[in-house]
Amino acid sequence: MARQSVSSILQTVVLGGLSLVAITPAHAAPRAGLAPASYIQEQAARGAETYKEACALCHGASLGGAFDTPALKGRFVANWAGAPLRDLFDYMQRAMPLSAPGTLSAEDNADILAFLLQENGVKPGKKPLPAESAALAHVQLPKIKL
């Protein structure tokens, strides 16, 4: 009888844990009516330089991350796909770089985002990525192939 109870409890815990893993974060759900992100090549080039100075120490020169910091290629961007780019931009504005949160300008963060888009396979467009949170509320990170 005790063995059956333990088995039932383990089954409940495992199934409950699997259902939690299956739930995607709220920011990963695509939102209708959001325009795809657009940036220009010059913006991504500036972002690459700013990234080297402010981000590469933690996230790596190749955006690969480390054991305690996320990679900024692949899964990271896929997790943000479909969400308003404002969410990521606002997070960067208040929390990054980790060593000096909030010290980068809005333009610097928009440039870094343009660089991240480029590095994740998004082709440049004709319009720069806005550097205003309100404007980025209407823009989404496109889905990328992993």
SELO-73794 format. One line per 3 residues: number of its first residue (from 1); their letters; for each residue x, y, z of N, C-alpha, C, O. Coordinates in Angstrom, 3 decimals. Last residue first. Example, Ala and Ser with C-alpha at 12.3 -4.5 7.8 and 13.67 -1.06 7.14 Angstrom:
// residues 2
2) SA) 12.850:-2.250:7.080:13.670:-1.060:7.140:12.900:0.030:7.870:13.409:1.138:8.039; 13.190:-5.690:7.800:12.300:-4.500:7.800:13.200:-3.300:7.800:14.236:-3.319:8.465
This chain:
// residues 146
146) LKI) 15.972:27.969:-35.793:17.055:27.517:-34.917:17.879:26.454:-35.584:18.837:25.954:-34.994; 14.777:30.727:-37.473:14.972:29.289:-37.523:16.166:28.923:-36.670:17.244:29.502:-36.810; 12.766:33.190:-35.822:13.979:32.779:-36.505:14.035:31.262:-36.531:13.412:30.595:-35.706
143) KPL) 10.237:35.629:-35.938:10.635:34.261:-35.623:11.878:33.931:-36.432:12.017:34.346:-37.583; 11.073:39.072:-35.098:10.548:38.023:-35.974:10.973:36.644:-35.507:11.949:36.502:-34.770; 9.954:41.082:-32.551:11.095:40.306:-33.004:10.541:39.204:-33.894:9.635:38.477:-33.487
140) QVH) 7.755:43.767:-33.428:8.058:42.480:-32.819:9.339:41.893:-33.365:9.749:42.174:-34.491; 6.330:46.902:-32.575:7.308:46.166:-33.369:7.583:44.839:-32.662:7.638:44.791:-31.433; 5.003:48.577:-30.922:4.295:48.167:-32.137:5.171:47.342:-33.069:4.806:47.106:-34.221
137) ALA) 6.686:49.353:-28.980:5.513:48.600:-28.548:4.764:48.030:-29.744:3.974:47.099:-29.593; 8.526:51.047:-30.025:8.854:49.623:-30.062:7.718:48.745:-29.548:7.780:47.521:-29.667; 7.441:53.515:-29.415:7.445:53.082:-30.815:7.716:51.579:-30.923:7.190:50.917:-31.817
134) ASE) 7.926:53.577:-26.632:6.548:53.631:-27.147:6.475:53.153:-28.590:5.533:52.449:-28.954; 10.771:53.582:-26.495:9.997:52.467:-25.981:8.588:52.439:-26.566:8.107:51.375:-26.957; 12.804:54.540:-29.143:11.793:54.963:-28.175:10.952:53.757:-27.782:10.483:53.006:-28.638
131) APL) 14.406:54.135:-31.272:15.064:54.155:-29.969:14.113:54.658:-28.886:14.551:55.142:-27.842; 13.550:51.986:-34.056:13.335:53.158:-33.196:14.059:53.015:-31.856:14.291:51.905:-31.378; 15.745:50.928:-36.534:14.968:50.496:-35.381:14.783:51.705:-34.478:15.758:52.388:-34.160
128) PKK) 15.515:52.608:-39.714:16.225:52.225:-38.486:15.247:51.730:-37.419:14.068:52.086:-37.423; 14.382:51.191:-42.782:14.152:52.103:-41.665:14.943:51.644:-40.446:15.035:50.447:-40.170; 14.889:49.252:-44.597:15.076:50.627:-45.053:14.923:51.645:-43.931:15.281:52.813:-44.088
125) GPK) 16.680:46.459:-43.195:15.576:47.056:-43.948:15.915:48.464:-44.379:17.085:48.825:-44.509; 18.717:43.493:-42.989:18.454:44.925:-42.762:17.315:45.403:-43.652:17.033:44.832:-44.705; 17.493:40.252:-41.956:18.096:41.124:-42.971:17.783:42.587:-42.663:16.713:42.895:-42.137
122) VGN) 18.264:38.250:-39.290:17.270:39.188:-39.809:17.982:40.149:-40.753:18.967:40.783:-40.375; 20.165:36.563:-38.102:19.696:36.283:-39.452:18.625:37.186:-40.007:18.114:36.927:-41.096; 21.236:37.284:-35.732:20.272:36.197:-35.704:19.575:36.011:-37.045:18.521:35.379:-37.121
119) EQL) 22.731:39.487:-36.224:23.444:38.270:-35.858:22.526:37.050:-35.794:22.998:35.913:-35.801; 20.658:41.385:-36.632:21.573:41.002:-37.712:22.225:39.654:-37.431:22.265:38.783:-38.301; 19.607:41.533:-34.032:18.764:41.110:-35.156:19.646:40.602:-36.299:19.408:39.531:-36.856
116) LFA) 21.838:42.532:-32.676:21.309:41.216:-32.330:20.416:40.672:-33.443:20.467:39.483:-33.757; 22.024:45.063:-33.917:23.118:44.104:-34.049:22.637:42.684:-33.732:22.988:41.739:-34.438; 19.639:46.156:-32.961:19.835:46.008:-34.406:20.945:44.989:-34.678:20.814:44.150:-35.569
113) LID) 20.258:46.197:-30.225:19.172:45.347:-30.709:19.276:45.127:-32.216:19.025:44.021:-32.695; 22.286:48.124:-30.312:22.613:46.755:-29.890:21.521:45.793:-30.356:21.821:44.696:-30.829; 20.721:50.337:-31.089:21.807:49.867:-31.953:22.200:48.425:-31.603:22.419:47.605:-32.494
110) AND) 19.096:50.560:-28.846:18.478:50.279:-30.154:19.534:49.757:-31.123:19.268:48.835:-31.894; 21.091:51.198:-26.954:20.327:49.957:-26.830:19.625:49.593:-28.130:19.567:48.414:-28.481; 21.959:53.695:-27.938:22.903:52.583:-27.819:22.158:51.251:-27.753:22.544:50.287:-28.414
107) EAS) 19.571:55.151:-27.669:20.143:54.934:-29.002:21.130:53.771:-28.981:21.142:52.952:-29.900; 19.322:55.221:-24.905:18.284:54.556:-25.691:18.810:54.235:-27.090:18.524:53.168:-27.633; 22.579:54.637:-23.410:21.505:55.486:-23.927:20.480:54.643:-24.674:20.743:53.494:-25.028
104) LTG) 23.523:52.818:-20.498:23.548:52.991:-21.957:22.366:53.853:-22.390:21.289:53.794:-21.797; 23.010:52.510:-17.794:23.959:53.546:-18.201:24.034:53.745:-19.716:24.565:54.759:-20.169; 21.442:50.499:-16.687:20.810:51.748:-17.073:21.743:52.824:-17.582:21.309:53.957:-17.785
101) PAS) 23.927:48.955:-14.640:22.583:48.988:-15.204:22.088:50.391:-15.527:22.282:51.334:-14.760; 26.761:47.967:-14.798:26.344:49.371:-14.670:24.944:49.534:-15.276:24.792:50.181:-16.312; 27.061:45.240:-15.006:28.022:45.966:-14.167:27.639:47.431:-13.951:28.136:48.069:-13.022
98) LPM) 25.067:44.523:-16.817:24.969:44.077:-15.434:25.889:44.863:-14.508:25.540:45.124:-13.357; 24.049:47.257:-18.910:24.851:46.070:-18.629:24.838:45.757:-17.137:24.620:46.640:-16.307; 20.675:46.405:-17.942:21.932:46.102:-18.621:22.755:47.364:-18.829:22.185:48.451:-18.916
95) ARQ) 18.238:47.199:-16.855:19.013:46.155:-16.188:20.384:45.869:-16.800:21.175:45.141:-16.201; 16.832:49.188:-18.262:16.887:49.271:-16.800:17.878:48.298:-16.162:18.323:48.535:-15.039; 17.217:48.646:-20.996:17.362:50.014:-20.494:17.550:50.045:-18.974:18.339:50.839:-18.461
92) MYD) 16.547:45.932:-21.220:17.934:46.364:-21.438:18.170:47.740:-20.824:19.206:47.974:-20.201; 13.792:46.156:-20.758:14.629:45.364:-19.862:16.092:45.792:-19.986:16.782:45.988:-18.986; 13.049:47.690:-22.964:12.878:48.242:-21.614:13.713:47.479:-20.594:14.276:48.075:-19.676
89) FLD) 13.671:45.822:-25.028:14.315:47.131:-24.978:14.234:47.725:-23.570:15.236:48.207:-23.042; 11.839:43.755:-24.472:13.279:43.504:-24.403:14.055:44.816:-24.265:14.992:44.903:-23.471; 9.423:45.185:-24.818:9.683:44.411:-23.604:11.184:44.167:-23.412:11.720:44.353:-22.319
86) RLP) 9.524:46.279:-27.393:9.590:47.180:-26.233:9.946:46.404:-24.969:10.692:46.907:-24.130; 8.897:44.347:-29.136:10.318:44.570:-28.904:10.535:45.525:-27.726:11.616:45.561:-27.140; 6.279:42.200:-28.281:6.679:43.568:-28.593:8.152:43.769:-28.233:8.587:43.397:-27.143
83) AGA) 6.868:38.847:-29.530:6.565:39.784:-28.449:6.916:41.203:-28.884:7.759:41.390:-29.761; 7.832:37.333:-31.610:6.408:37.622:-31.566:6.001:38.601:-30.482:4.891:39.132:-30.517; 10.530:36.002:-29.750:9.863:36.170:-31.045:8.365:36.384:-30.863:7.717:35.704:-30.066
80) WNA) 11.831:35.366:-27.458:11.258:36.707:-27.520:10.464:36.927:-28.807:9.789:37.948:-28.939; 12.813:32.824:-27.963:11.922:33.021:-26.812:11.221:34.372:-26.847:10.120:34.505:-26.314; 14.542:33.322:-30.059:13.326:32.556:-30.322:12.327:32.721:-29.183:11.119:32.753:-29.420
77) VFR) 16.590:34.556:-28.692:15.776:35.364:-29.590:14.480:34.635:-29.923:13.432:35.266:-30.055; 17.493:32.271:-27.217:17.167:33.548:-26.567:16.227:34.377:-27.438:15.188:34.844:-26.970; 18.093:30.312:-29.195:16.981:30.127:-28.254:16.561:31.440:-27.590:15.366:31.682:-27.423
74) GKL) 19.965:32.370:-31.237:19.184:31.141:-31.181:18.046:31.180:-30.196:17.128:31.987:-30.336; 21.924:34.483:-29.154:21.620:33.901:-30.464:20.739:32.688:-30.240:20.772:32.064:-29.180; 22.863:35.160:-26.770:21.975:36.124:-27.413:21.708:35.740:-28.863:21.316:36.571:-29.682
71) APT) 22.977:33.068:-23.890:23.414:33.355:-25.254:22.406:34.325:-25.861:21.229:34.308:-25.501; 22.914:34.278:-20.489:22.325:33.628:-21.664:23.033:34.005:-22.959:23.599:35.089:-23.101; 25.249:33.457:-17.930:24.611:34.486:-18.755:24.078:33.842:-20.033:24.722:32.958:-20.596
68) DFA) 26.509:31.338:-16.704:25.653:32.183:-15.883:25.012:33.344:-16.642:24.295:34.142:-16.038; 27.999:30.051:-18.659:27.119:29.243:-17.806:26.163:30.100:-16.993:25.090:29.623:-16.624; 27.557:32.369:-21.386:28.392:31.566:-20.498:27.445:30.795:-19.595:26.227:30.879:-19.749
65) GGL) 27.125:33.503:-24.815:26.825:33.442:-23.393:27.856:32.638:-22.624:28.903:32.275:-23.160; 27.588:33.925:-27.517:27.323:32.571:-27.049:26.982:32.434:-25.584:26.587:31.354:-25.144; 28.344:36.127:-28.925:26.989:36.116:-28.397:26.592:34.765:-27.822:25.406:34.482:-27.655
62) SAG) 31.035:36.184:-29.359:30.220:35.580:-30.408:28.762:35.432:-29.989:28.013:34.691:-30.625; 31.983:37.325:-27.032:32.224:38.026:-28.294:31.356:37.482:-29.416:30.980:38.221:-30.326; 29.744:37.165:-24.213:30.701:36.584:-25.137:30.800:37.336:-26.449:29.821:37.914:-26.921
59) HCL) 28.278:38.249:-22.193:27.562:37.428:-23.177:28.471:36.807:-24.229:28.016:36.009:-25.049; 30.227:39.677:-20.639:29.336:38.668:-20.042:28.743:37.709:-21.071:28.708:36.499:-20.848; 31.728:41.131:-22.521:32.376:40.596:-21.328:31.533:39.484:-20.703:32.073:38.460:-20.284
56) ACA) 29.950:42.149:-24.402:30.733:40.952:-24.723:31.398:40.328:-23.502:31.605:39.116:-23.463; 28.774:44.595:-23.621:28.041:43.335:-23.464:28.904:42.081:-23.577:28.628:41.071:-22.929; 30.237:46.951:-24.100:29.349:46.877:-22.943:28.773:45.492:-22.646:28.327:45.243:-21.527
53) EKY) 31.973:46.707:-26.337:32.375:47.490:-25.165:31.544:47.178:-23.925:32.079:47.142:-22.817; 30.573:45.135:-28.156:31.940:44.754:-27.759:32.345:45.436:-26.459:32.975:44.829:-25.593; 28.232:46.705:-28.418:28.168:45.367:-27.836:29.544:44.928:-27.341:29.669:44.408:-26.232
50) TEA) 29.244:48.882:-29.790:28.751:49.076:-28.421:28.664:47.741:-27.701:28.982:47.647:-26.515; 29.844:47.590:-32.241:30.899:48.258:-31.456:30.476:48.443:-30.005:31.261:48.189:-29.092; 27.310:46.717:-33.000:28.396:45.747:-32.842:29.516:46.338:-31.992:30.068:45.661:-31.125
47) GRA) 25.921:49.122:-33.264:25.551:48.191:-32.199:26.627:47.157:-31.935:26.843:46.758:-30.791; 27.053:50.115:-35.584:27.256:50.844:-34.318:26.972:49.922:-33.136:27.688:49.939:-32.135; 26.026:48.121:-37.290:27.483:48.302:-37.163:27.815:49.065:-35.877:28.751:48.703:-35.164
44) AQE) 23.283:48.545:-37.073:23.845:47.277:-36.592:25.359:47.384:-36.409:25.913:46.802:-35.476; 23.180:51.071:-38.299:22.751:50.924:-36.911:23.338:49.637:-36.313:23.829:49.641:-35.184; 23.930:50.486:-40.892:24.763:51.399:-40.094:24.447:51.276:-38.606:25.338:51.365:-37.762
41) QIY) 21.771:48.854:-41.751:23.111:48.299:-41.588:24.008:49.175:-40.709:24.757:48.662:-39.878; 18.714:49.327:-39.928:19.590:49.603:-41.067:21.001:49.122:-40.728:21.366:49.004:-39.558; 15.787:47.374:-39.163:16.967:48.137:-38.771:17.763:48.428:-40.029:17.510:47.836:-41.079
38) SAP) 12.662:46.252:-37.985:13.482:46.708:-39.104:14.640:47.519:-38.544:14.486:48.257:-37.571; 10.397:43.756:-36.909:11.485:44.686:-36.607:12.278:45.006:-37.870:12.525:44.138:-38.707; 7.035:43.664:-38.148:8.345:43.042:-37.933:9.413:44.104:-37.696:9.331:45.213:-38.225
35) ALG) 4.285:44.990:-36.225:5.133:45.024:-37.413:6.439:44.292:-37.131:6.908:44.293:-35.993; 1.465:43.423:-34.865:2.777:44.015:-34.630:3.605:43.921:-35.901:3.618:42.888:-36.570; -0.933:42.075:-35.310:-0.874:43.510:-35.563:0.464:44.171:-35.281:0.585:45.385:-35.446
32) ARP) -0.893:39.649:-32.703:-1.374:40.113:-34.002:-1.203:41.621:-34.109:-1.314:42.346:-33.120; 1.850:38.219:-31.159:0.758:39.178:-31.026:0.380:39.693:-32.407:1.238:40.120:-33.180; 2.999:35.047:-29.990:2.926:36.070:-31.031:1.708:36.963:-30.833:0.658:36.502:-30.387
29) AAH) 4.362:34.462:-26.818:3.170:34.319:-27.649:3.120:35.430:-28.698:3.187:36.611:-28.358; 6.439:35.029:-25.159:6.749:34.269:-26.367:5.548:34.135:-27.298:5.705:33.735:-28.451; 5.655:36.271:-22.849:6.234:37.132:-23.876:6.540:36.382:-25.169:6.866:37.009:-26.177
26) APT) 4.815:34.113:-21.265:3.807:34.999:-21.853:4.398:35.844:-22.974:3.713:36.111:-23.961; 6.567:31.039:-21.921:6.446:32.332:-21.264:5.453:33.229:-21.995:5.277:33.110:-23.207; 4.723:27.959:-22.218:5.689:28.929:-22.741:5.510:30.247:-22.015:4.415:30.547:-21.541
23) IAV) 4.545:24.846:-20.657:3.994:26.202:-20.708:5.059:27.150:-21.215:6.179:27.155:-20.706; 5.994:22.544:-20.337:5.320:22.756:-21.620:4.749:24.167:-21.759:4.498:24.625:-22.874; 6.791:22.592:-17.720:7.810:22.761:-18.742:7.165:23.097:-20.078:7.730:23.855:-20.866
20) LSL) 4.362:22.014:-16.481:4.967:23.319:-16.271:6.023:23.613:-17.325:6.146:24.750:-17.779; 4.008:19.380:-17.280:3.061:20.385:-17.773:3.598:21.791:-17.545:3.316:22.684:-18.343; 6.113:18.161:-15.908:6.117:18.186:-17.369:5.144:19.224:-17.911:5.438:19.881:-18.909
17) GGL) 5.222:18.472:-13.250:6.451:19.135:-13.704:6.519:19.229:-15.209:6.935:20.254:-15.747; 2.971:16.797:-13.293:2.830:18.228:-13.008:4.032:19.020:-13.474:3.890:20.111:-14.028; 4.210:14.345:-13.783:3.258:14.894:-14.759:3.039:16.390:-14.547:2.936:17.153:-15.507
14) VVT) 5.785:14.173:-11.408:6.406:14.147:-12.734:5.468:14.752:-13.772:5.894:15.592:-14.565; 3.805:14.255:-9.379:4.874:15.245:-9.417:5.494:15.326:-10.807:5.707:16.420:-11.329; 2.251:11.996:-10.040:1.646:13.323:-10.000:2.703:14.411:-10.109:2.524:15.381:-10.845
11) QLI) 4.168:9.970:-9.745:3.510:10.175:-11.035:2.901:11.571:-11.100:3.028:12.254:-12.116; 4.760:10.210:-7.017:5.799:10.459:-8.016:5.194:10.731:-9.384:5.651:11.620:-10.103; 2.255:9.470:-5.952:2.802:10.800:-5.690:3.862:11.148:-6.731:3.865:12.255:-7.269
8) SSV) 2.057:6.838:-6.819:1.050:7.822:-7.218:1.568:9.247:-7.046:1.342:10.113:-7.892; 4.274:5.726:-5.485:4.196:5.696:-6.941:3.198:6.727:-7.458:3.476:7.416:-8.439; 3.492:6.065:-2.843:4.705:6.726:-3.311:4.687:6.800:-4.833:5.047:7.827:-5.408
5) SQR) 1.235:4.407:-2.897:1.101:5.825:-2.573:2.303:6.609:-3.068:2.157:7.687:-3.644; 2.381:1.922:-3.389:1.423:2.478:-4.340:1.250:3.980:-4.102:1.130:4.738:-5.064; 3.889:1.550:-1.076:4.571:1.616:-2.366:3.653:2.241:-3.405:4.117:3.026:-4.231
2) AM) 1.903:1.318:0.839:2.783:2.478:0.894:3.499:2.663:-0.428:3.704:3.794:-0.869; 0.811:-1.194:0.000:0.000:0.000:0.000:0.860:1.265:0.000:0.580:2.194:-0.758
